[in-house]
Amino acid sequence: MRTVKIREFEIPVSAMPEVANILNESELANSITGTDDDQEIIFVEVSYDKDDEDERSAIHAIDDVIADHEDDEDDSDDQGEEN
C-alpha cells in the first residue's frame, strides 16, 4: 500500500538549481507554490511515498541542500558583521 505524504519546502533561491536536479532525477511530483515577499525563498510542495526508500532519500537530500545553503548564508552574514 502506498502512503503518499506532501511536504512543503522553503528553498533559498541559491539552492534551487541543486534541488531542481534532485527533483528531476528522483521524478518526485512537485509544484512551486510561491515565494516570500523578498523573493529570496521559493515554496515547493513535494509528494512522496513514505515507504519508498529512494523517495525518502531524495527528501533527505533536499533537506541537506537547504541546510547547506542556510549555513552558507549565516556565514556570509557573520562575515559582513565583522567588517
N, C-alpha and C positions, 0 to 999 in steps of 0.2 A: 504494500500500500504506500502510495506517495503522500508525504506530508509536506505541502508547499508552505513556505514561510516567505514573508515580504519584509525586506529590511530597507530602511532609508538611510543613505549615507550623506554626510556633509563633506564634500570633496573640495579641498583647496584647488583653485584654478591651476596652480603649478603642478598638482598631482594628476590632473585629468588625463593627460596622454598615457601615463602608466596604467591608470585604472581602466581606460578605454581598451588598452591592449589585453588586460586580464579579462574584461567582459567579452571581448571578441573571441579570444582563444577558448574560453570556457563555455561560450554560447549561452550564458545566463540571460534570461529575459530581463530587460531593464527599460527604464524610461526616465528621462530628465523631467523633473517636476518643477524646477525653478532655480532662482539664485537669491542670494541675500541682497540687501539694499546697496551694498558697495560693489556687488558683482565679483566678489573675491571667493565666494563659496558657491558650488553648484550642488543642488539637491538631486540625488538619483535614487530611484526605487529599484531594487533588485529582487526578483523572485527566484527561490532556490528550494531544492528538496533537502530537508534537514537530514535525511537518511543517506544521501549520496555523498560519499567521502570526497570525490573530486569537486563537487559544487561547494561543499563546506570549506575545502582548501582554498578555493577561489575567493570566498568571502573573507577568510583569514588573510589572504594575500592583499586584498583591498584594504583591510584594516591596517596592515603593516605599512603599506604605501602612504596612507593618510597620516599615520603616526610619524613616519619618517619626515614627511613634509611639514608637519606641525612642529617637530623638533627643530628642523632647519629654520623655520620662521622664528621660533623662540630664540635661537642662537643669533639670528640676524638682528632681532630686536635688542638683545643684550649687548651686542657689539655697537649698535647705534647709540645706546645709552652711555657707553664708556667713552665715546669720543667727545 
